[in-house]
Amino acid sequence: MKIPNSLCVNGRVYSGEALKTEAGRLCASSVQWKKGLGEFLQQWTSPQDSITVYTSGSTGPAKAIQLDKKAMIASAGATIKALNLNSAHQALLCLSCKTIAGMMMVVRSMVAEMNLIMLPPSGNPLKGTVKKLRADFAAMVPAQVFNCLNDEESRETFRTIEAVIIGGGEISPMLEAQLRELPNALYATYGMTETISHIALRRLNGPERSGFYTTLPGISIMTDLRGCLVIDAPGISEQTITTNDLVETEGSNRFRWLGRYDNIINRGGKKLMPESIEKKLFPYIIQRFFIAGLPHDKYGEAPVLLIESADIPHENVQLLQNSIATALNREEMPLRIIAVPAFSETESGKINRKETLKLCKHLLCL
């Protein structure tokens, strides 16, 4: 398999030595996102067969792993095939190339010979862009999509992007409801650094909208004895990848994500999924929040609700408890509602549940 060494950026093609020179120029930039792209291109154009990537830290400490370039090309090819991308399309890069998500947008552009449009990876990458911006394909995190939809000009630009894949964090029910009304093709992604970005897509709007993820071409799935997802991705990984994600499967290529095995709360023998409870609570809470299980003398474990807030007045706690009681069953009701001034985060900006619980141990006595 040939490693592509040509990239079209903002309408200008860089090939061979010219691409190496451009990588060096970008590396010398004081702008971090440009430097990140340059560092990735330097790795890509080096003689080594693999590149160094750091995991997101969502499920443990961030660590450096080696990804084979040919496996990255295979992953890019699967996405290109699934979304029918080709050289007539323009791809929008608005994610950091220090992450696998940003790197793979560059690789997909190389493999499909798409023109890559670069924008700073800000909270709202479309804000202030010229109205004539034309992109056919983009990847964003949920926060970027949320900000784009809540700015009139950015929203109109977002609607014109033919296909958008959204990953790197959970899409809230509120955001998903907004996306259903849009005309372009919008997808949630499932994947991780170890799987070289996503291995499955879930359509969020239109007639193909579904609660199930469909794997990319050539990838199949199964479950282990715990009910957790096991991924078989020839060409991307030499071995099957066992995850801690509990899923409901339909055949060998469709699954519904239920939650993390390591987040399960065992309340008196009844297993509760925090993620399932959280979906029910989204309409009631504006701030960031999550459900966690804490040791309890009677039940073994019991759910508590942690809300990112400096303080929650007692009367507001009572009102919230009364409100959510209509959405949750008795076992799901949190025994306490706890205000946490600031949640701990992973390097990719996700809530680090375990570290947040460690930070507020003094508040967590049931």
BELWOBEL-V335879 format. One record per helix or strand of 2 or more residues. SS is the DSSP state (~ for helix, > for strand). FROM is the first residue (numbers start at 1). TO is the last residue. Records with the same first field share a line. If there is no record, write none. Layout:
SS=FROM-TO / FROM-TO
This chain:
>=6-9 / 12-15 / 50-54 / 64-68 / 90-93 / 115-118 / 137-140 / 163-166 / 185-192 / 197-203 / 213-215 / 219-223 / 228-233 / 241-250 / 254-260 / 265-267 / 270-272 / 289-296 / 300-308 / 337-340
~=17-27 / 32-44 / 69-83 / 100-112 / 142-149 / 152-160 / 173-179 / 193-195 / 261-263 / 274-284 / 314-324 / 330-332 / 353-359 / 361-363
